[in-house]
Amino acid sequence: MKSIRIAIDGPASSGKSTVAKIIAKNIGYTYLDTGAMYRSATYLALKNNLTENNVAEILKALAENPVSFGRAEDGSQTVFVGDKEVTLDIRQNDVTNNVSWVAAIPEVREELVKQQRRIAKNGAIIMDGRDIGTVVLPDAELKIFLIASVEERAERRFKENKEKGIETDFETLKREIAERDYKDSHREVSPLKAAEDAITFDTTGVDIDGVVKFIQEKAEKIIDMD
């Protein structure tokens, strides 16, 4: 049995994080939430009233408050910037609506990609994001690109926010997700796109169990290869 690296990419609310966490638990792999790292950088930028014109200050804030992960009593992942837990803070609407411009800053991406590659070096890892298969882990043994309709993704995010007590308007969510898709796929640095050797899977109308089964079967086939 070999340890592989699994890259799961896709637009906002395509189900990548949920699926990656379940598969990681099922096969005993480490899950690295790259989206949480960019959200943490965004949280720091907003907290310090920084804009895209304050790149050096954003990098300084990241250096002084490194992103790390922990585990809650119920087994769920927690996120920290420095000593402060920001698990829920980084899921608020202000962070969600600003993460695209922070993630588009080349120096920020460079710093976080370095950290991600270092963690993934020894394999047995699942990473999800928007440029894992194309930029972060271009030699990953399995690359998946998840897509779903804007309507369905807005419904997923709406339900998720409601469960977390975050007040959201459904039509606003739809507009924001469509805008985020455009920004992410048209940015100059590491745009959102499927790697040439990625398997694209449309999750519209497919439940989480179905997506997990599809990816896990492919992963296990590679892991069990001699």
C-alpha positions, -999 to 999 in steps of 0.1 A, spaced: 0 0 0 13 34 -8 6 69 6 -8 92 -20 -17 129 -23 -53 137 -32 -62 171 -47 -98 182 -47 -106 215 -64 -137 233 -74 -157 266 -70 -173 279 -38 -197 255 -21 -191 226 -46 -188 203 -15 -150 198 -16 -143 205 21 -172 183 34 -162 154 11 -124 158 17 -130 156 55 -151 124 53 -127 106 29 -97 116 51 -114 101 81 -125 70 62 -90 61 49 -70 76 78 -55 105 59 -47 140 70 -71 167 58 -56 201 50 -82 229 47 -64 254 23 -96 275 21 -94 281 59 -58 294 54 -69 320 29 -99 329 50 -75 333 80 -53 357 59 -85 376 50 -96 377 86 -63 393 96 -64 418 67 -100 429 77 -91 430 114 -62 453 107 -81 474 81 -57 464 53 -64 464 16 -46 450 -15 -23 480 -13 -9 468 21 7 435 10 37 438 32 15 444 63 -7 414 54 24 392 52 37 406 85 3 399 102 5 363 88 41 359 101 31 372 135 -1 351 136 6 318 118 -23 297 107 -26 264 125 -52 237 130 -65 219 160 -92 194 169 -123 201 190 -137 176 215 -162 163 190 -134 156 165 -141 186 142 -113 207 130 -105 241 146 -86 269 130 -62 294 148 -44 326 138 -17 329 164 -33 319 197 -68 330 187 -94 305 175 -111 318 144 -131 287 133 -164 305 132 -150 340 126 -135 330 92 -169 318 80 -187 351 85 -200 370 54 -174 398 55 -146 372 52 -164 352 26 -170 384 4 -134 395 7 -114 363 4 -111 365 -34 -89 397 -34 -67 384 -6 -63 350 -23 -53 368 -56 -23 385 -40 8 366 -54 29 371 -23 1 357 0 -4 327 -22 33 321 -24 37 320 14 6 298 20 15 274 -9 50 269 7 33 259 39 9 236 21 36 218 1 57 213 32 28 196 50 19 174 20 55 163 13 52 128 28 18 119 13 -13 104 30 -30 138 27 -61 152 12 -61 189 2 -90 209 -12 -90 244 -27 -91 261 -61 -55 255 -74 -43 223 -56 -41 201 -87 -27 229 -109 -3 248 -86 1 234 -51 4 197 -59 7 194 -97 21 159 -92 -7 146 -69 -16 110 -77 -53 117 -77 -69 150 -89 -106 157 -87 -125 188 -99 -160 192 -84 -186 213 -101 -223 221 -93 -249 246 -104 -250 280 -88 -286 273 -75 -275 241 -58 -244 256 -43 -264 286 -30 -288 262 -13 -260 243 3 -243 275 16 -277 288 28 -284 257 48 -248 257 62 -251 293 73 -285 287 89 -271 258 110 -242 281 121 -266 309 130 -253 332 102 -282 353 88 -282 351 50 -305 361 21 -308 333 -5 -308 355 -36 -279 375 -23 -260 342 -18 -267 332 -54 -253 365 -67 -223 364 -44 -214 328 -55 -217 337 -92 -195 368 -86 -170 347 -67 -168 321 -96 -161 349 -120 -134 365 -98 -117 331 -90 -117 319 -126 -105 353 -141 -77 362 -116 -42 364 -130 -25 343 -103 -36 306 -101 -71 310 -116 -97 284 -108 -96 257 -134 -94 219 -137 -59 204 -141 -55 186 -175 -53 152 -158 -81 159 -132 -114 139 -132 -143 164 -134 -174 154 -114 -207 173 -115 -222 170 -80 -255 187 -89 -282 164 -76 -257 140 -61 -257 136 -23 -225 137 -2 -224 99 2 -225 96 -36 -196 120 -41 -175 104 -13 -181 69 -28 -170 81 -63 -137 97 -51 -129 71 -24 -132 42 -49 -107 60 -72 -83 67 -43 -84 32 -29 -77 17 -64 -45 38 -65 -35 32 -29 -39 -6 -33 -18 -7 -65 15 -26 -62 
